[in-house]
Amino acid sequence: MLQPLRGSGQALCEWLNSRKDNGLYPSARDLLDTHVPVDLVTDSEVESLLETVQEGRRALRTTMSGILPNVFGSGERDVQGVRNDIRAAAHEAGLIGELVRPLDDPISRAEWSFPYHAAALSRRYRVSTHPAERKDGLLKLGEGLARVLGVLALTELAASNGFSRNLRKQFRTGATFGTWLWILDRLEAEGIAPRMQQLATVRDRGNARALLGHIKDFRNTSHHAHGVRASHQLAEDVERLEPHVVRAISAVSWLSGTHWDWVERCEYLDEGSYRIVGLRLRGSHPSWEPFERSSTQPLRPDRIYVDSAPYGAPVDLWPFAVVSLCEECRTRELFLLNEVRDDQLTLRSLEEHSLEMTYGPPE
């Protein structure tokens, strides 16, 4: 008999359920001859993560059970009333189809849940129509993914060794697709264990780093080609390129759980307890939404923090990501590092607006 030594046995249950073949459990004899992944089923972190997965399944089942009930279940006898109920159910079914699209479409999922500089580019690609626009949208989206990952990796490098001269040199002429990939490679080459542990997986399942490199090479080759490409050739490029972008999004799906929170206030409540008040961008929507949450440690106001839960404390992205009121459009925008000249940093928003700031060692 298999029994968990501690915890709820969630990992063991998950593993046993994976043994099912066509909905049927294997025989006891087959289970006795099967090796159990002991390191996984006894790992407390795996246990906690799988409990979160199970909670998601329960929430999904509960929600789905109450959607689109049988229109004849109400016992309504009036034909016109039933007809109206059927029409309403049909409209609701169409809406539900739109709402559940992100569950099956990685690009829609990125548009809905990724950090803004990737989510907004996902939307721009989704609504594009002309082959040239679609191709450019895919290339921009690939670079946007590299930029978001690169900013996170650069934050880890700077936290470990400081914003060194060698790092600054990479931004001398402005950040490119290749710059961000170099930052990702550097993080691995230096053997740094990132506080955001998900960053260590960019070469694992799906190999996002390799996929982003392929997208960059595709862009360089096509942009340096001579002549003007016909529409059917551009459409063929889109067909070849889109699978790589979709796989890259799927490989870094953990980005959907990394909220970039801009802290306005950090209020002391009592010993070891704080209330964080601020704003965040949700997916591709450009408007900032207020949030309020508790924290066990103080956070600096006017800084962007990425929540690395459940692995550790929030990570400060300053000075590589900054929120500021844009002087051109008079709206609050999210700026990411683009260029470095000595101690002068130039950050750029997705609307191509620039922000200049002087960098000094963190206090």
Secondary structure as UniProt FT lines:
FT   HELIX           10..17
FT   TURN            18..19
FT   TURN            22..23
FT   HELIX           28..32
FT   HELIX           38..41
FT   HELIX           44..65
FT   TURN            71..74
FT   HELIX           79..99
FT   HELIX           101..104
FT   HELIX           106..113
FT   HELIX           116..126
FT   HELIX           131..161
FT   HELIX           165..169
FT   TURN            170..173
FT   HELIX           177..189
FT   TURN            190..191
FT   HELIX           197..201
FT   TURN            202..203
FT   TURN            205..206
FT   HELIX           208..223
FT   HELIX           231..251
FT   HELIX           253..257
FT   STRAND          260..270
FT   TURN            271..272
FT   STRAND          273..281
FT   TURN            283..284
FT   STRAND          288..295
FT   TURN            301..302
FT   STRAND          304..306
FT   TURN            309..310
FT   STRAND          315..316
FT   TURN            318..320
FT   STRAND          321..325
FT   TURN            327..329
FT   STRAND          332..341
FT   TURN            342..343
FT   STRAND          344..348
FT   TURN            350..351
FT   STRAND          354..358
//
